Protein backbone atom coordinates (compact mmCIF):
# COMPACT_ATOMS: atom_id res chain seq x y z
CA UNK A 1 0.00 0.00 0.00
CA UNK A 2 2.98 2.29 -0.40
CA UNK A 3 2.35 5.58 -2.17
CA UNK A 4 -1.39 4.89 -2.23
CA UNK A 5 -3.47 7.99 -1.56
CA UNK A 6 -6.49 7.75 0.68
CA UNK A 7 -9.36 10.17 0.66
CA UNK A 8 -11.73 10.58 3.56
CA UNK A 9 -15.28 11.80 3.18
CA UNK A 10 -18.02 12.26 5.74
CA UNK A 11 -21.73 11.93 4.99
CA UNK A 12 -24.76 12.68 7.13
CA UNK A 13 -28.12 10.96 6.82
CA UNK A 14 -31.48 11.77 8.38
CA UNK A 15 -33.65 9.04 9.87
CA UNK A 16 -37.29 10.14 9.57
CA UNK A 17 -39.86 7.66 10.89
CA UNK A 18 -43.64 7.86 10.59
CA UNK A 19 -46.22 5.19 11.41
CA UNK A 20 -43.83 2.27 11.05
CA UNK A 21 -42.15 3.55 7.91
CA UNK A 22 -38.86 5.28 7.15
CA UNK A 23 -38.37 8.15 4.70
CA UNK A 24 -36.18 7.12 1.76
CA UNK A 25 -35.00 8.84 -1.39
CA UNK A 26 -34.46 7.03 -4.68
CA UNK A 27 -31.32 8.52 -6.19
CA UNK A 28 -31.61 9.59 -9.80
CA UNK A 29 -29.93 7.27 -12.30
CA UNK A 30 -26.60 8.71 -13.47
CA UNK A 31 -23.75 7.68 -15.72
CA UNK A 32 -25.48 4.43 -16.67
CA UNK A 33 -25.96 3.46 -13.02
CA UNK A 34 -29.44 2.71 -11.74
CA UNK A 35 -30.78 4.67 -8.83
CA UNK A 36 -30.91 3.20 -5.36
CA UNK A 37 -32.88 3.97 -2.20
CA UNK A 38 -31.18 5.60 0.77
CA UNK A 39 -31.78 7.91 3.68
CA UNK A 40 -31.81 11.63 2.79
CA UNK A 41 -28.55 13.50 3.32
CA UNK A 42 -25.20 14.05 1.72
CA UNK A 43 -21.54 14.97 1.98
CA UNK A 44 -19.98 17.55 4.27
CA UNK A 45 -18.52 20.61 2.56
CA UNK A 46 -15.21 22.16 3.73
CA UNK A 47 -15.59 24.01 7.04
CA UNK A 48 -19.08 22.60 7.68
CA UNK A 49 -20.10 20.76 10.84
CA UNK A 50 -22.15 17.58 10.65
CA UNK A 51 -25.25 19.34 11.97
CA UNK A 52 -24.85 22.24 9.53
CA UNK A 53 -24.54 19.72 6.71
CA UNK A 54 -27.58 17.76 7.90
CA UNK A 55 -29.69 20.92 7.94
CA UNK A 56 -28.44 22.10 4.52
CA UNK A 57 -28.86 18.74 2.80
CA UNK A 58 -32.40 18.15 4.09
CA UNK A 59 -33.51 21.64 3.07
CA UNK A 60 -31.88 21.35 -0.39
CA UNK A 61 -33.29 17.89 -1.11
CA UNK A 62 -36.65 17.99 0.63
CA UNK A 63 -37.46 21.66 1.24
CA UNK A 64 -38.19 21.18 4.94
CA UNK A 65 -36.30 22.65 7.92
CA UNK A 66 -35.30 19.61 10.00
CA UNK A 67 -35.46 19.37 13.77
CA UNK A 68 -32.32 17.33 14.33
CA UNK A 69 -32.21 14.92 17.24
CA UNK A 70 -29.54 12.56 18.48
CA UNK A 71 -26.75 10.90 16.58
CA UNK A 72 -28.02 7.32 16.36
CA UNK A 73 -25.53 5.47 14.18
CA UNK A 74 -22.11 5.73 12.58
CA UNK A 75 -20.36 3.47 10.11
CA UNK A 76 -17.06 3.46 8.27
CA UNK A 77 -16.82 2.24 4.68
CA UNK A 78 -13.57 1.42 2.89
CA UNK A 79 -14.23 1.60 -0.84
CA UNK A 80 -12.29 -0.21 -3.55
CA UNK A 81 -10.77 3.08 -4.77
CA UNK A 82 -9.21 3.67 -1.35
CA UNK A 83 -11.77 6.23 -0.22
CA UNK A 84 -12.84 5.97 3.39
CA UNK A 85 -16.35 7.24 4.05
CA UNK A 86 -17.86 7.88 7.46
CA UNK A 87 -21.66 7.87 7.67
CA UNK A 88 -23.41 9.67 10.54
CA UNK A 89 -27.15 9.08 10.97
CA UNK A 90 -29.24 11.57 12.92
CA UNK A 91 -32.79 11.33 14.15
CA UNK A 92 -35.08 13.89 12.51
CA UNK A 93 -37.89 14.71 14.93
CA UNK A 94 -40.43 16.64 12.83
CA UNK A 95 -41.53 13.59 10.84
CA UNK A 96 -45.01 14.80 9.87
CA UNK A 97 -43.48 17.75 7.99
CA UNK A 98 -42.21 15.23 5.41
CA UNK A 99 -45.58 13.71 4.48
CA UNK A 100 -46.09 15.90 1.40
CA UNK A 101 -42.60 16.67 0.10
CA UNK A 102 -42.53 17.95 -3.49
CA UNK A 103 -38.97 17.48 -4.79
CA UNK A 104 -39.80 19.50 -7.91
CA UNK A 105 -39.91 22.59 -5.68
CA UNK A 106 -36.54 21.89 -4.03
CA UNK A 107 -33.20 23.31 -5.15
CA UNK A 108 -31.64 19.84 -5.29
CA UNK A 109 -34.74 17.74 -5.86
CA UNK A 110 -33.24 16.66 -9.19
CA UNK A 111 -30.91 14.37 -7.25
CA UNK A 112 -33.84 12.00 -6.64
CA UNK A 113 -36.36 10.23 -8.82
CA UNK A 114 -38.84 10.07 -5.95
CA UNK A 115 -39.06 10.18 -2.17
CA UNK A 116 -41.44 8.88 0.46
CA UNK A 117 -42.08 6.67 3.46
CA UNK A 118 -41.38 2.94 3.06
CA UNK A 119 -41.10 -0.20 5.11
CA UNK A 120 -39.11 -3.35 4.37
CA UNK A 121 -42.14 -4.91 2.64
CA UNK A 122 -42.62 -2.03 0.20
CA UNK A 123 -42.08 -2.67 -3.50
CA UNK A 124 -38.73 -1.21 -4.59
CA UNK A 125 -37.53 -0.75 -8.16
CA UNK A 126 -33.93 -0.69 -7.01
CA UNK A 127 -31.75 -1.74 -4.10
CA UNK A 128 -31.87 -0.18 -0.65
CA UNK A 129 -28.51 0.95 0.73
CA UNK A 130 -27.14 -0.08 3.09
CA UNK A 131 -28.72 -3.50 2.86
CA UNK A 132 -28.97 -3.83 6.66
CA UNK A 133 -30.86 -0.54 7.06
CA UNK A 134 -34.08 -2.19 8.28
CA UNK A 135 -32.38 -4.10 11.06
CA UNK A 136 -30.60 -0.98 12.26
CA UNK A 137 -33.54 1.41 12.13
CA UNK A 138 -36.14 -0.86 13.69
CA UNK A 139 -33.81 -2.03 16.43
CA UNK A 140 -33.02 1.60 17.27
CA UNK A 141 -36.67 2.65 17.08
CA UNK A 142 -37.91 -0.18 19.29
CA UNK A 143 -35.11 -0.37 21.82
CA UNK A 144 -33.91 3.24 21.76
CA UNK A 145 -30.37 2.00 21.28
CA UNK A 146 -27.71 4.40 20.07
CA UNK A 147 -25.62 2.53 17.51
CA UNK A 148 -21.96 3.39 17.26
CA UNK A 149 -19.96 1.08 15.03
Helices and strands as residue ranges (DSSP letters): E 7-15, E 17-18, E 21-27, E 37-38, E 40-43, H 50-62, E 68-78, E 83-92, G 95-98, G 103-105, G 109-111, E 112-118, H 133-143
